[in-house]
Amino acid sequence: MTNEQNNGTYGPIPGKYLAFYIVLYRKQRGWTQETLAELTKLSVRTIQRVENGKSSSPDVRRALANVFELGDIDIFNRPFQHPDEAALREEYERLQKETITLSVKKVTCGRQLREMAEDAQAHQFEAREGLSKEAEHCFAELQDYLQDCDGIYEEMTAIQKLEINEELQRMLERFNSAGVSLGIAVRRLKMGDEKDPFFMRSNCYIAAPNDSFPEKIMLNKSVRMGM
């Protein structure tokens, strides 16, 4: 949100515009209202009031700007040029058209991770902000490991799959020690032409701190991924 992007009336941000931005930023991160309340140390009721366009205090708006890391803690307290209703509606419709919202399932054991990876034909990896260097390194190892295994599961023996389960379990334990959770969002992709389409499964692997782990994520409908 920047002043230069808007061409409407200049003044304090009205509640309905603040509500639009807060809902947008929250959904982009896959946070529930409860998660946002916990991160901002505000009540769920306060978050609900803001998202319903009700009035809010400067301290509430600072807490929201801070948790979304917008670069200016008072961005929601400063006057800005209000976009008109048509501009907000156009932006919302664009997001609805260009993005898809997926549920994220937490991975709890190595076997579950291996089985979900084995069922997918494409993979994406997303490390969220707030990971330690150890967690980032572990996530990079996981990405390399799963990509090395991709496409050869059918050739593996039962013993080899058990060994993979154990290695993935060790990685999950490293994530747990670093205060990080791993989750997978699954999407079904339609490929090929309209006359002869085929479908494939794509996994999006999410590593995020436990206190900001997303229940849902927004992804572009058109994405590049590893095969």
Stockholm file with secondary structure:
# STOCKHOLM 1.0

chainA/1-227         MTNEQNNGTYGPIPGKYLAFYIVLYRKQRGWTQETLAELTKLSVRTIQRVENGKSSSPDVRRALANVFELGDIDIFNRPFQHPDEAALREEYERLQKETITLSVKKVTCGRQLREMAEDAQAHQFEAREGLSKEAEHCFAELQDYLQDCDGIYEEMTAIQKLEINEELQRMLERFNSAGVSLGIAVRRLKMGDEKDPFFMRSNCYIAAPNDSFPEKIMLNKSVRMGM
#=GR chainA/1-227 SS CCGGGCCSCEESCCHHHHHHHHHHHHHHHTCCHHHHHHHHTCCHHHHHHHHTTCCCCHHHHHHHHHHTTCSCTTTTTSCEECCCHHHHHHHHHHHHHHEEEEECEECCSHHHHHHHHHTCSEEEEEECTTCCHHHHHHHHHHHHHHHHHTTCGGGCCHHHHHHHHHHHHHHHHHHHHTTEEEEEEEEEEEESCSSSCEEEEEEEEEEEEGGGCCSEEEEESSCCCBC
#=GC SS_cons         CCGGGCCSCEESCCHHHHHHHHHHHHHHHTCCHHHHHHHHTCCHHHHHHHHTTCCCCHHHHHHHHHHTTCSCTTTTTSCEECCCHHHHHHHHHHHHHHEEEEECEECCSHHHHHHHHHTCSEEEEEECTTCCHHHHHHHHHHHHHHHHHTTCGGGCCHHHHHHHHHHHHHHHHHHHHTTEEEEEEEEEEEESCSSSCEEEEEEEEEEEEGGGCCSEEEEESSCCCBC
//
